[in-house]
Amino acid sequence: MPTPLRVLLVEDSEDDALLLTRALKKNGYEPKGERVQTAREMSRALDGAPWDIILCDYHMPAFSGLEAIDLLKNTGLDIPLIIVSGAIGEETALDCIHRGASDYIMKGNLARLGMAVQRGLEEKALRDHHRQDENALRQSEEKYRTILEDIEDGYYETDLRGNFTFFNSALCRIWRYPPEELMGMNYRQYTDEPNAKALYKAFTTAYGTGLPGKLMDYEIIRKDQTRMAAQQSFTLIKDDEGKTVGFRGIVRDITHLKALEQEREETLEKLRQALESTVHAMAVAVESRDPYTAGHQRRVADLAYAIAVKMNLEPDQINGLRMASLIHDLGKISIPTEILTKPTKLTAIEFEIVKTHAQAGYEILKDIAFPWPIARIVLEHHEKIDGSGYPQHLKGEDLLTESKILTVADVVEAMASHRPYRPSLKLQEALDEITRNRGVLYDEDAVAACLTLFEEKRFSFEM
């Protein structure tokens, strides 16, 4: 029989909502619920009915996946929320998970939806179980210990040295030790050195602060020498005078969850590689039409990356700049080949045609959901901070930092490289150009970083 599932769909596309419903049915669920598109509708839905799972689009006209995560968090409800997006980058996906999403799924790969829903429900059940166990700890000792023998999770009590003084049969099953061998065993006897240190730190912190230990993952070595991923929460045991005399905790085998987490990490890595491959393919497409500038985009990307690192930009900004630099001349696909490869100086009209490549590149990229502002960086890479650039004549305060760095890298590489209508100039002439116009045409910080790289011989072009 299908498993009933109360689903809240935060989705602006009715067609996508239908596809999600079909995918859930295909995975053995009987979904029932409603579709919402705004924060107000989602708040109303959360107030009005209990939900097992929330499937949320990342991009919506009036609402975003991150806003939905924050809204759910503010309600205090514990409902697994899975981001479902047509196009989402590695960094954005990780940000969603760090913000509270239980998983993410690409709309083009709904085959993983059933597994993600199952994992979200299992993790929710785990959290519920821990809350129930913590409540049970406050009950009388006799009643609590009776309950312990009926649960599947391991329960233990130790003295202050970490030696077992009590445990239930589930713990014996998880550890694969008979009770007589497990009794009195110290945590250092069933873990390796790194895990023993982690447990010691957790117990010491709880003892010093008087606060319950945070939910933590670690690895145990069973009697048969197999390794198992465990997750535990624990509290202090106090005597009648309020003095701490030991620890008690709940342990669960999460080996299968760790395997699923590894699968998710591998999927993220594949997405990152696919994104880079796509960008490189775009770069090759440009250079195939303009053989005289082959390698230009890559060399510009190398220099822009080095400048950004020197300026201490955030890693996410640096990655976005690198990707944008690799395809900053993508718009040249729209320029006639005879103009790109013309061996003599361009006419005024021809130069105006070439200048359209920045806007053309933006038009190609603007609707692609990159996790970085790649389209905007491409659009702005020929702008100057005094407003004399193109295509929009923007000034410094209106430009992205990444765009200003790319402009400097592009100028230096272009002047130092061969062109159909002139031989390559000396690198020093390119550096003199950005030096003369620092603070006028080019961003001062970007120029300073670029000059330092070459002066200290920390960068060179690989032609």
C-alpha positions as CSV (number, residue, x, y, z in Angstrom):
1,M,0.0,0.0,0.0
2,P,1.3,3.5,-0.7
3,T,2.5,5.5,2.2
4,P,0.4,8.6,3.0
5,L,2.5,11.7,2.8
6,R,1.3,15.3,3.7
7,V,3.2,17.5,1.3
8,L,3.5,21.3,1.3
9,L,4.7,22.4,-2.2
10,V,6.3,25.8,-2.3
11,E,6.3,26.1,-6.1
12,D,5.2,28.7,-8.6
13,S,4.9,26.3,-11.5
14,E,1.8,24.1,-11.5
15,D,3.5,21.8,-14.1
16,D,6.5,21.3,-11.9
17,A,4.3,20.6,-8.9
18,L,2.5,17.9,-10.9
19,L,5.9,16.3,-11.8
20,L,6.9,16.3,-8.2
21,T,3.6,14.6,-7.2
22,R,4.1,12.0,-9.9
23,A,7.6,11.3,-8.7
24,L,6.4,10.8,-5.1
25,K,3.8,8.4,-6.3
26,K,6.3,6.5,-8.3
27,N,8.4,6.1,-5.1
28,G,5.6,4.5,-3.2
29,Y,4.0,7.6,-1.5
30,E,0.4,8.8,-1.6
31,P,1.0,12.6,-1.5
32,K,-1.7,15.0,-0.3
33,G,-1.4,18.7,0.4
34,E,-1.4,22.0,-1.3
35,R,0.8,24.4,-3.4
36,V,1.8,27.9,-2.2
37,Q,3.9,30.6,-3.9
38,T,4.4,33.4,-1.4
39,A,5.5,33.9,2.2
40,R,2.0,34.7,3.4
41,E,0.5,31.6,1.8
42,M,3.3,29.4,3.3
43,S,2.7,30.9,6.8
44,R,-1.0,30.3,6.5
45,A,-0.4,26.7,5.4
46,L,2.0,26.0,8.3
47,D,-0.5,27.4,10.7
48,G,-3.4,25.5,9.3
49,A,-2.3,21.9,9.0
50,P,0.5,19.4,10.0
51,W,3.0,18.5,7.2
52,D,5.3,15.6,6.8
53,I,7.6,17.2,4.2
54,I,8.1,20.5,2.4
55,L,9.3,20.6,-1.2
56,C,10.5,24.1,-2.1
57,D,11.6,25.7,-5.4
58,Y,14.7,27.9,-5.0
59,H,13.8,30.5,-7.6
60,M,10.2,32.0,-7.5
61,P,9.1,35.5,-8.6
62,A,8.0,36.7,-5.2
63,F,9.7,34.3,-2.9
64,S,13.0,32.4,-2.6
65,G,14.1,29.1,-1.1
66,L,16.3,30.8,1.5
67,E,13.3,32.9,2.6
68,A,11.2,29.8,2.9
69,I,13.9,28.1,5.0
70,D,14.1,31.2,7.3
71,L,10.3,31.3,7.6
72,L,10.1,27.7,8.6
73,K,12.9,28.1,11.1
74,N,11.1,31.1,12.7
75,T,8.0,29.0,13.3
76,G,9.9,26.6,15.4
77,L,8.3,23.7,13.5
78,D,10.5,20.7,12.8
79,I,9.5,19.7,9.2
80,P,12.1,18.4,6.7
81,L,12.4,21.0,3.8
82,I,13.9,19.8,0.5
83,I,15.0,22.4,-2.0
84,V,14.0,21.4,-5.6
85,S,15.5,23.5,-8.3
86,G,16.0,23.5,-12.0
87,A,19.5,25.0,-11.7
88,I,21.5,25.5,-8.5
89,G,25.2,25.6,-8.0
90,E,27.3,23.8,-5.4
91,E,27.8,26.8,-3.2
92,T,24.1,27.7,-3.2
93,A,23.1,24.1,-2.5
94,L,25.5,23.9,0.5
95,D,24.3,27.3,1.7
96,C,20.7,26.0,1.7
97,I,21.7,22.9,3.7
98,H,23.7,25.0,6.2
99,R,20.7,27.3,6.6
100,G,18.4,24.4,7.5
101,A,17.3,22.5,4.4
102,S,17.5,18.7,4.8
103,D,18.6,18.1,1.2
104,Y,18.3,19.5,-2.4
105,I,17.2,17.8,-5.6
106,M,17.6,18.9,-9.2
107,K,14.4,19.0,-11.2
108,G,16.1,17.2,-13.9
109,N,17.0,14.3,-11.6
110,L,13.8,13.5,-9.7
111,A,14.8,9.9,-9.4
112,R,16.6,10.9,-6.1
113,L,13.4,12.5,-4.7
114,G,12.1,9.3,-3.0
115,M,15.4,8.7,-1.3
116,A,15.7,12.3,-0.2
117,V,12.2,12.3,1.2
118,Q,12.9,9.0,3.0
119,R,16.1,10.4,4.5
120,G,14.4,13.6,5.6
121,L,11.7,11.6,7.3
122,E,14.2,9.4,9.0
123,E,16.3,12.3,10.2
124,K,13.1,13.9,11.5
125,A,12.2,10.7,13.3
126,L,15.7,10.7,14.8
127,R,15.3,14.2,16.1
128,D,11.9,13.3,17.5
129,H,13.3,10.2,19.1
130,H,16.0,12.2,20.8
131,R,13.5,14.7,22.2
132,Q,11.4,11.8,23.4
133,D,14.4,10.3,25.1
134,E,15.3,13.5,26.8
135,N,11.8,13.8,28.2
136,A,12.1,10.2,29.3
137,L,15.3,11.0,31.2
138,R,13.3,13.2,33.5
139,Q,11.0,10.4,34.6
140,S,11.6,8.2,37.5
141,E,14.6,5.9,37.3
142,E,12.6,2.7,37.5
143,K,10.1,3.7,34.9
144,Y,12.8,5.0,32.6
145,R,14.9,1.9,32.8
146,T,11.9,-0.2,31.9
147,I,11.3,1.9,28.8
148,L,15.0,1.6,27.9
149,E,14.8,-2.1,27.2
150,D,12.0,-1.5,24.7
151,I,13.7,1.1,22.5
152,E,16.0,0.3,19.6
153,D,18.6,3.0,20.4
154,G,21.4,2.3,22.8
155,Y,21.3,3.9,26.3
156,Y,24.3,4.1,28.6
157,E,25.5,5.5,31.8
158,T,29.2,6.0,32.7
159,D,31.2,7.3,35.6
160,L,33.3,10.5,35.3
161,R,36.2,8.5,33.7
162,G,33.9,7.2,30.9
163,N,33.5,3.6,32.2
164,F,30.2,2.0,31.5
165,T,28.1,1.5,34.7
166,F,24.8,0.8,33.0
167,F,23.4,0.2,29.5
168,N,20.5,-1.4,27.8
169,S,20.4,-4.5,25.6
170,A,20.3,-2.3,22.4
171,L,23.8,-0.9,23.3
172,C,25.1,-4.5,23.5
173,R,23.6,-5.2,20.1
174,I,25.1,-2.1,18.6
175,W,28.6,-2.6,20.2
176,R,28.4,-6.4,19.5
177,Y,29.8,-7.1,23.0
178,P,28.1,-9.4,25.6
179,P,27.0,-7.4,28.7
180,E,29.7,-9.0,31.0
181,E,32.4,-7.6,28.7
182,L,30.9,-4.3,28.1
183,M,30.3,-3.5,31.8
184,G,33.2,-1.3,33.1
185,M,34.7,-0.8,29.6
186,N,36.2,2.6,29.0
187,Y,35.4,4.6,25.8
188,R,39.1,4.5,24.9
189,Q,38.8,0.7,24.5
190,Y,36.2,0.9,21.7
191,T,37.5,4.0,19.7
192,D,40.6,5.0,18.0
193,E,42.7,8.0,19.2
194,P,41.0,10.8,17.3
195,N,37.5,9.7,18.3
196,A,38.7,9.2,21.9
197,K,39.9,12.7,22.0
198,A,36.6,14.0,20.5
199,L,34.7,12.2,23.2
200,Y,37.0,13.4,26.0
201,K,36.6,17.0,24.8
202,A,32.8,16.6,24.7
203,F,32.5,15.1,28.2
204,T,35.0,17.6,29.6
205,T,33.0,20.5,28.2
206,A,29.7,19.2,29.5
207,Y,31.3,18.7,32.9
208,G,32.8,22.1,33.0
209,T,29.7,24.0,31.8
210,G,27.1,21.8,33.4
211,L,25.2,21.8,30.1
212,P,24.0,18.7,28.1
213,G,26.4,17.5,25.5
214,K,25.6,18.6,21.9
215,L,24.5,16.0,19.4
216,M,27.7,14.6,18.1
217,D,28.9,12.0,15.6
218,Y,31.8,9.7,16.2
219,E,33.1,6.2,15.2
220,I,33.3,3.1,17.3
221,I,35.2,-0.1,16.8
222,R,33.0,-3.1,17.6
223,K,34.2,-6.4,19.1
224,D,34.5,-7.9,15.6
225,Q,36.8,-4.9,14.6
226,T,34.2,-3.5,12.2
227,R,33.7,0.3,12.4
228,M,30.4,1.9,12.9
229,A,29.3,5.5,12.6
230,A,27.4,6.5,15.8
231,Q,25.5,9.6,16.9
232,Q,24.8,10.4,20.5
233,S,23.4,13.0,22.8
234,F,24.2,12.9,26.5
235,T,23.5,14.7,29.8
236,L,25.1,14.8,33.2
237,I,24.2,12.5,36.1
238,K,24.0,14.3,39.4
239,D,23.6,12.9,42.9
240,D,21.1,14.1,45.5
241,E,23.4,17.0,46.4
242,G,23.6,18.2,42.8
243,K,27.2,17.0,42.3
244,T,28.1,15.6,38.8
245,V,28.9,11.9,39.2
246,G,28.8,10.7,35.6
247,F,27.1,10.8,32.2
248,R,24.1,9.2,30.5
249,G,23.3,9.2,26.8
250,I,21.5,7.9,23.9
251,V,23.3,6.3,20.9
252,R,22.1,5.4,17.4
253,D,23.8,3.6,14.6
254,I,23.9,6.1,11.7
255,T,26.1,4.2,9.3
256,H,23.5,4.2,6.6
257,L,22.9,7.9,7.0
258,K,26.7,8.5,6.6
259,A,26.6,6.5,3.4
260,L,23.8,8.7,2.1
261,E,25.7,11.8,3.2
262,Q,28.7,10.6,1.2
263,E,26.5,10.0,-1.8
264,R,25.2,13.6,-1.5
265,E,28.8,15.0,-1.3
266,E,29.7,13.0,-4.4
267,T,26.7,14.4,-6.2
268,L,27.7,18.0,-5.2
269,E,31.2,17.3,-6.6
270,K,29.7,16.0,-9.9
271,L,27.6,19.2,-10.2
272,R,30.6,21.4,-9.6
273,Q,32.6,19.5,-12.3
274,A,29.7,19.7,-14.7
275,L,29.4,23.4,-14.2
276,E,33.1,23.9,-14.8
277,S,33.0,21.7,-17.9
278,T,30.1,23.8,-19.3
279,V,32.0,27.0,-18.7
280,H,35.1,25.6,-20.3
281,A,33.1,24.5,-23.3
282,M,31.8,28.0,-23.7
283,A,35.3,29.3,-23.6
284,V,36.5,26.9,-26.3
285,A,33.5,27.9,-28.5
286,V,34.7,31.6,-28.4
287,E,38.3,30.8,-29.1
288,S,37.4,28.5,-32.0
289,R,36.1,31.6,-33.9
290,D,39.1,33.8,-32.9
291,P,42.3,31.7,-33.1
292,Y,44.5,34.9,-32.6
293,T,43.2,35.2,-29.0
294,A,43.4,31.5,-28.2
295,G,44.1,31.2,-24.5
296,H,43.3,34.8,-23.8
297,Q,40.3,34.1,-21.6
298,R,42.3,31.5,-19.6
299,R,45.2,33.8,-19.0
300,V,42.9,36.6,-18.0
301,A,41.2,34.2,-15.6
302,D,44.6,33.2,-14.1
303,L,45.6,36.8,-13.5
304,A,42.1,37.8,-12.2
305,Y,42.2,34.9,-9.8
306,A,45.6,35.8,-8.5
307,I,44.6,39.5,-8.0
308,A,41.4,38.5,-6.2
309,V,43.4,36.2,-3.8
310,K,45.9,39.0,-3.2
311,M,43.0,41.3,-2.3
312,N,41.6,38.7,0.1
313,L,38.2,38.4,-1.5
314,E,35.8,35.8,-0.1
315,P,36.3,32.3,-1.6
316,D,32.9,32.4,-3.2
317,Q,33.7,35.7,-4.9
318,I,37.0,34.3,-6.2
319,N,35.3,31.3,-7.7
320,G,32.7,33.4,-9.4
321,L,35.3,35.8,-10.8
322,R,37.3,32.8,-12.2
323,M,34.3,31.4,-13.9
324,A,33.2,34.7,-15.4
325,S,36.8,35.4,-16.6
326,L,36.9,32.2,-18.5
327,I,34.0,33.2,-20.6
328,H,34.2,37.0,-20.4
329,D,34.4,37.3,-24.2
330,L,31.6,34.9,-24.9
331,G,29.7,37.6,-26.7
332,K,32.2,37.6,-29.5
333,I,30.3,34.6,-30.9
334,S,28.0,37.2,-32.3
335,I,30.8,39.1,-34.0
336,P,31.6,38.3,-37.7
337,T,34.8,36.3,-38.0
338,E,36.2,38.6,-40.6
339,I,36.2,41.4,-38.1
340,L,37.7,39.3,-35.3
341,T,40.5,38.1,-37.5
342,K,41.1,41.3,-39.5
343,P,44.9,41.8,-39.8
344,T,44.7,45.5,-39.9
345,K,43.4,48.2,-37.6
346,L,39.6,48.2,-37.2
347,T,37.5,51.0,-38.6
348,A,35.4,53.0,-36.2
349,I,32.3,51.1,-37.3
350,E,34.0,47.8,-36.9
351,F,35.2,48.7,-33.4
352,E,31.6,49.7,-32.4
353,I,30.5,46.2,-33.6
354,V,33.2,44.6,-31.5
355,K,32.1,46.6,-28.5
356,T,28.7,44.9,-28.6
357,H,30.2,41.7,-27.3
358,A,29.9,42.6,-23.6
359,Q,26.1,43.2,-24.0
360,A,25.8,40.1,-26.2
361,G,27.6,37.9,-23.6
362,Y,25.3,39.2,-20.9
363,E,22.2,38.4,-23.0
364,I,23.5,34.8,-23.4
365,L,24.2,34.3,-19.7
366,K,21.6,36.3,-17.9
367,D,19.0,33.6,-17.6
368,I,21.4,30.9,-16.4
369,A,21.1,30.3,-12.7
370,F,24.7,30.5,-11.7
371,P,25.5,30.8,-8.0
372,W,27.5,33.9,-8.8
373,P,26.7,37.1,-10.8
374,I,28.6,35.9,-13.9
375,A,26.3,37.6,-16.4
376,R,26.8,41.0,-14.7
377,I,30.6,40.6,-14.4
378,V,30.8,39.8,-18.2
379,L,28.6,42.8,-18.9
380,E,30.8,45.2,-16.9
381,H,34.3,43.9,-17.9
382,H,34.9,46.9,-20.2
383,E,33.5,49.5,-17.9
384,K,35.9,52.1,-16.4
385,I,35.6,53.6,-13.0
386,D,35.3,57.2,-14.4
387,G,32.3,56.2,-16.6
388,S,34.2,56.2,-19.9
389,G,33.8,52.5,-20.5
390,Y,31.1,50.5,-22.2
391,P,28.3,49.4,-22.7
392,Q,26.6,51.3,-19.9
393,H,29.2,53.9,-18.9
394,L,29.0,52.9,-15.3
395,K,31.2,54.4,-12.6
396,G,33.3,52.8,-9.9
397,E,30.7,52.8,-7.2
398,D,28.2,51.1,-9.5
399,L,30.5,48.3,-10.5
400,L,31.1,44.9,-8.8
401,T,34.5,44.4,-7.3
402,E,34.9,41.3,-9.5
403,S,34.2,43.4,-12.6
404,K,36.9,45.9,-11.7
405,I,39.4,43.2,-11.2
406,L,38.6,41.5,-14.5
407,T,39.0,44.9,-16.3
408,V,42.6,45.2,-15.0
409,A,43.5,41.6,-15.8
410,D,41.9,41.9,-19.3
411,V,43.8,45.1,-20.1
412,V,47.2,43.7,-19.0
413,E,46.8,40.4,-20.8
414,A,45.5,42.0,-24.0
415,M,48.4,44.5,-24.2
416,A,51.0,41.9,-23.5
417,S,49.6,39.5,-26.1
418,H,49.8,39.3,-29.9
419,R,46.9,40.7,-31.9
420,P,46.1,40.3,-35.7
421,Y,46.7,44.1,-36.2
422,R,49.8,44.5,-34.0
423,P,52.6,42.5,-32.4
424,S,52.5,42.0,-28.6
425,L,53.6,44.9,-26.5
426,K,56.0,44.5,-23.6
427,L,54.5,43.5,-20.3
428,Q,56.0,46.6,-18.8
429,E,54.0,48.8,-21.2
430,A,50.8,47.1,-20.0
431,L,51.8,47.7,-16.3
432,D,52.7,51.3,-17.1
433,E,49.2,51.7,-18.6
434,I,47.4,50.6,-15.5
435,T,49.8,52.5,-13.3
436,R,49.1,55.8,-15.2
437,N,45.4,55.3,-15.0
438,R,45.0,53.9,-11.5
439,G,42.2,55.6,-9.8
440,V,41.0,57.1,-13.1
441,L,40.1,54.2,-15.4
442,Y,41.1,51.3,-13.2
443,D,40.4,50.4,-9.5
444,E,43.3,51.4,-7.3
445,D,43.2,48.2,-5.1
446,A,43.1,45.9,-8.2
447,V,46.0,47.8,-9.8
448,A,48.0,47.7,-6.6
449,A,47.5,44.0,-6.2
450,C,48.3,43.3,-9.9
451,L,51.6,45.4,-9.7
452,T,52.6,43.6,-6.5
453,L,52.2,40.2,-8.2
454,F,54.5,41.0,-11.0
455,E,57.0,43.0,-8.9
456,E,57.4,40.2,-6.5
457,K,57.5,37.7,-9.4
458,R,54.5,35.8,-7.9
459,F,52.7,35.6,-11.3
460,S,53.6,35.2,-14.9
461,F,51.6,34.4,-18.1
462,E,51.9,30.9,-19.5
463,M,51.5,31.6,-23.2
